[in-house]
Amino acid sequence: MAKKYKSKDLAARLGISATVVSLVLNNKGDKYGVKKDTQERILNLAEQMGFFAQSSDSADSKPAFPVEDKPGIAGMITPSLNDPFVVQITPLLQSAFASIGIGFSVISKDTDDQRFGRMLSALRKNYSGLILLGDSADDTTIRSLKAGDYPFIILEKTVKTLRLNTIATDTAAGASAVMSHIEKLGYKNIIIVDDRRANTAFARPADEIVSIIDKTEGMKQPETIEIDKTFTGSDTDFAKFEKLMRPPFSAQVIIVTNADLVYPIMRIFKKKGIRIPQDIALVSMEDGIGFDLMFSPVTALRKNIESIALKAANMLWSEVKNSGTGKFKRQVAVPPELVIRNSCGGN
């Protein structure tokens, strides 16, 4: 029989109080102000020592979804293979899973929901665990996997109605970094360009920005322009910006919430002779491919993809070892880095 560990055993190895360890293991770390890095150290060691596996070993527990004794394959379901985030994180996830002896592959979600639902049973047989990226973590998929105690985590999406393992970029921290930089430059008149397709059920960068502006003395209420992927940068589209760049509003900076929308905006501004940042500054809430090579390199928030990939691999592997019945669920928010380039305050 495997040795059973207690809180005091973890505390002794970490050199911290057994009380702190107990609080974290009982999901009370945030409530009592235990530092995030301390919580991570405790939870990681607990996983390595098999602490969580003990809690699910009870006579009246539901039968766990069968997991192979030998490491198998982890998968990531994504709404699109063309997403730059998918391109960037895939090799990092492959490396992270390979380090613990697991294969990794990416699955594009079928737009036919009914057909994809039928695929879930096949995925369960062929993958030890799954990462649901963004909108692939819809209610139907989550309920189906959760009902069968299948090991899965959610990446880059926050689910407020259920307590699940999630890892997402900290939009509040990103908005705070952007607004702090804008305030230092003295900009007060802001246009927010938002993605019309954004799901209002989840945290949106535009909402975080407006919330900060409401608390900042001397800043005008921002004007918002909503556009989507069909945005072409036509003369009609430009008129929306031109009106706000003139008095009485006299916009000084544009904050774009979606990297894909930056390219057509930059293209039409160049066509119309609008200089960035001389005539108006621009910052993106997402870093995009080639942003550092554009005619005015774009200031942007860069996701900490290395950290996200490592945390995702460790979190999913913990779920796999616990056959999807792990008692402790974590919601990890990873702050992005503000990369300052010429479009808004760089050289």
FENZI-V981775 format. One record per backbone hydrogen bond with DSSP energy under -0.5 kcal/mol. NH is the residue of the N-H (numbers start at 1). CO is the residue of the C=O. E is the energy in kcal/mol with one decimal. If there is no record, write none. Layout:
nh & co & e
NH & CO & E
NH & CO & E
This chain:
nh & co & e
9 & 6 & -1.0
10 & 6 & -1.3
11 & 7 & -2.4
12 & 8 & -2.2
13 & 9 & -1.6
14 & 10 & -2.0
15 & 11 & -1.7
16 & 11 & -1.6
21 & 17 & -1.8
22 & 18 & -2.4
23 & 19 & -2.2
24 & 20 & -2.1
25 & 21 & -2.5
26 & 22 & -1.3
27 & 24 & -1.8
28 & 23 & -3.1
32 & 28 & -1.8
33 & 30 & -1.3
34 & 29 & -2.9
39 & 35 & -2.3
40 & 36 & -2.4
41 & 37 & -2.1
42 & 38 & -2.3
43 & 39 & -2.7
44 & 40 & -2.6
45 & 41 & -2.1
46 & 42 & -2.4
47 & 43 & -2.1
48 & 44 & -2.1
49 & 45 & -2.2
50 & 47 & -1.2
51 & 46 & -2.5
54 & 50 & -0.9
54 & 51 & -0.7
55 & 51 & -0.7
56 & 52 & -0.8
57 & 54 & -1.4
58 & 56 & -1.4
61 & 58 & -1.1
65 & 149 & -0.6
65 & 323 & -0.8
74 & 103 & -2.8
75 & 129 & -2.1
76 & 105 & -1.8
77 & 131 & -2.9
78 & 76 & -0.5
78 & 107 & -2.6
83 & 80 & -0.6
86 & 83 & -0.6
87 & 83 & -1.9
88 & 84 & -2.3
89 & 85 & -2.6
90 & 86 & -2.0
91 & 87 & -0.6
93 & 89 & -2.5
94 & 90 & -2.5
95 & 91 & -2.0
96 & 92 & -2.3
97 & 93 & -2.7
98 & 94 & -2.2
99 & 95 & -1.6
100 & 97 & -1.2
101 & 98 & -1.6
102 & 97 & -2.7
103 & 72 & -2.3
105 & 74 & -1.8
107 & 76 & -3.2
109 & 78 & -2.6
113 & 111 & -1.2
116 & 112 & -2.4
117 & 113 & -2.4
118 & 114 & -1.3
119 & 115 & -1.1
120 & 116 & -1.0
120 & 117 & -0.5
122 & 118 & -0.6
123 & 119 & -2.4
124 & 120 & -2.3
125 & 121 & -1.2
126 & 122 & -1.5
127 & 123 & -2.3
128 & 73 & -2.5
129 & 73 & -0.9
130 & 151 & -1.9
131 & 75 & -2.6
132 & 130 & -0.5
132 & 153 & -2.7
133 & 77 & -2.6
133 & 131 & -0.7
134 & 155 & -2.7
136 & 133 & -2.1
137 & 134 & -1.9
138 & 136 & -1.6
142 & 138 & -2.5
143 & 139 & -2.6
144 & 140 & -2.1
145 & 141 & -2.4
146 & 142 & -2.7
147 & 143 & -2.3
148 & 144 & -0.9
149 & 146 & -1.6
150 & 145 & -2.6
153 & 130 & -1.8
154 & 165 & -2.6
155 & 132 & -3.0
156 & 167 & -3.3
159 & 157 & -0.5
160 & 158 & -0.6
164 & 162 & -1.0
166 & 164 & -0.7
166 & 330 & -2.4
167 & 154 & -2.3
168 & 332 & -2.4
170 & 334 & -2.1
171 & 169 & -1.2
174 & 170 & -2.1
175 & 171 & -2.6
176 & 172 & -2.1
177 & 173 & -2.0
178 & 174 & -2.2
179 & 175 & -2.6
180 & 176 & -2.1
181 & 177 & -1.7
182 & 178 & -2.4
183 & 179 & -2.4
184 & 180 & -1.8
185 & 181 & -1.5
186 & 183 & -1.0
187 & 182 & -1.8
190 & 188 & -0.7
191 & 253 & -2.5
192 & 223 & -3.0
193 & 191 & -0.6
193 & 255 & -3.1
194 & 192 & -0.7
194 & 225 & -2.1
196 & 194 & -0.7
196 & 227 & -2.7
198 & 195 & -1.6
200 & 198 & -0.6
202 & 199 & -1.5
208 & 204 & -1.7
209 & 205 & -2.3
210 & 206 & -2.4
211 & 207 & -2.1
212 & 208 & -1.8
213 & 209 & -2.5
214 & 210 & -2.2
215 & 211 & -0.7
215 & 212 & -0.9
216 & 213 & -1.4
217 & 215 & -0.6
219 & 216 & -1.2
220 & 188 & -1.3
223 & 190 & -2.1
225 & 192 & -2.8
227 & 194 & -2.2
227 & 225 & -0.6
231 & 228 & -2.3
238 & 234 & -2.4
239 & 235 & -1.5
240 & 236 & -0.7
240 & 237 & -1.1
241 & 237 & -0.8
241 & 238 & -0.5
242 & 238 & -3.0
243 & 239 & -2.0
244 & 240 & -0.9
245 & 241 & -1.6
246 & 242 & -0.9
249 & 246 & -0.6
250 & 246 & -2.4
251 & 244 & -2.4
252 & 189 & -2.8
253 & 189 & -1.5
254 & 281 & -2.2
255 & 191 & -3.1
256 & 254 & -0.6
256 & 283 & -2.6
257 & 193 & -2.6
257 & 255 & -0.5
261 & 258 & -1.4
262 & 259 & -1.4
263 & 259 & -0.7
264 & 260 & -0.6
265 & 261 & -1.2
266 & 262 & -2.8
267 & 263 & -2.2
268 & 264 & -2.3
269 & 265 & -2.1
270 & 266 & -2.0
271 & 267 & -2.0
272 & 268 & -2.0
273 & 270 & -1.0
274 & 269 & -2.8
275 & 273 & -0.6
279 & 275 & -2.3
280 & 275 & -1.4
281 & 252 & -2.5
282 & 343 & -2.1
283 & 254 & -2.5
284 & 299 & -2.7
285 & 256 & -3.2
287 & 301 & -1.1
291 & 288 & -1.7
293 & 290 & -1.7
294 & 290 & -0.6
294 & 291 & -0.6
298 & 291 & -1.8
299 & 282 & -0.7
300 & 339 & -1.9
301 & 284 & -1.4
302 & 300 & -0.5
302 & 337 & -3.6
303 & 301 & -0.5
305 & 303 & -1.9
308 & 304 & -2.3
309 & 305 & -2.7
310 & 306 & -2.0
311 & 307 & -2.5
312 & 308 & -2.4
313 & 309 & -2.3
314 & 310 & -2.2
315 & 311 & -2.5
316 & 312 & -2.6
317 & 313 & -2.3
318 & 314 & -1.8
319 & 315 & -1.7
320 & 316 & -2.5
321 & 317 & -2.4
322 & 318 & -1.5
323 & 320 & -1.7
324 & 319 & -3.0
325 & 322 & -2.1
329 & 327 & -0.6
332 & 166 & -3.0
332 & 330 & -0.6
334 & 168 & -2.4
334 & 332 & -0.5
335 & 333 & -0.6
337 & 302 & -2.8
339 & 300 & -3.2
339 & 337 & -0.7
340 & 338 & -0.7
341 & 339 & -0.6
343 & 297 & -2.8
344 & 341 & -1.3
345 & 342 & -0.7
346 & 341 & -2.1
